[in-house]
């Protein structure tokens, strides 16, 4: 009989911090890369910044340096100490700072030309600002940002420089966008790949949790299948065949006690050697009070794992129960318990009609679940069932350290 079990509960979709480990790592590395880029460009364009003061209001130069390089360099400490949200916020401020400085240019320009081939200093790194935008915004926004700021800064350079220093405007814009697009695309792909890895990791965690839950339910179901078969069904079968008797009352009390222990999860961690033998003898006595259990034990016995003792006692009782039911009326059954410093073993023999173990139905839980399954679930446990038609049956259940 298989106990009904509820359907497997759905695994929650709550994301653990581990689910974004790759994303955080890539974001921190990229923010550090962008901060180093801003530092490098601050050093390389310092002469251009000084040259631009000849045609720009001082307030704009100071403000533009702070909004551009100050916010860009802030990505360094943000990438090291801030969380993901903080990094994205600083990256957004850096991208907006560059765009705002560019937008304020017109209001600070004196109208004079700047005789510099490179144009305005901001034209040297629009792609770097676009990478900062890629850290903060969605890819389409980052690409749009690149096109807008690149086109704007090239137009500003064309206005500032003498006409003989300018090339075709459209070609310059196309070249600037194409060149910067390579680096922005690499940043977007790195962030996207990290996101895919995080989602895969998250799915793996959920799948593992679901598998663990299913395994736990399967184990619990097997445990209750064995409990139902060994105690409840046996008691009901005895009642139907023999009616009321002291043995039936004893079996019923034992079944109720087993159900209560299973409900509260009560299980001893260790059982003394003599107590372990007594537990096996008591389990056999519940099935057949007239059966004497032979004991072969060392003088000094250790403690055995409670789970192993319980499994051996229950499996032994089930083997005796099967012998009573199927061996035949004239069959003789013997039980021998062997206890040593490193093992606990029970052997059940009968000289009954026997059977072919290879032709037992999968729906018969006595051997598959209550004997083999129960013993083999514990570490160090083993069970063997040997029989042949007309040759009796021998069952051995044991635990070894």
Helices and strands as residue ranges (DSSP letters): G 17-20, H 21-44, H 46-52, H 58-65, I 66-70, H 71-81, H 84-103, H 105-108, G 121-124, H 126-136, H 139-160, G 163-165, H 169-227, I 228-233, H 234-242, H 246-264, E 270-271, H 273-287, E 293-297, E 304-305, H 306-326, E 333-339, E 343-350, G 357-359, H 365-367, I 368-373, H 374-376, E 381-387, E 393-400
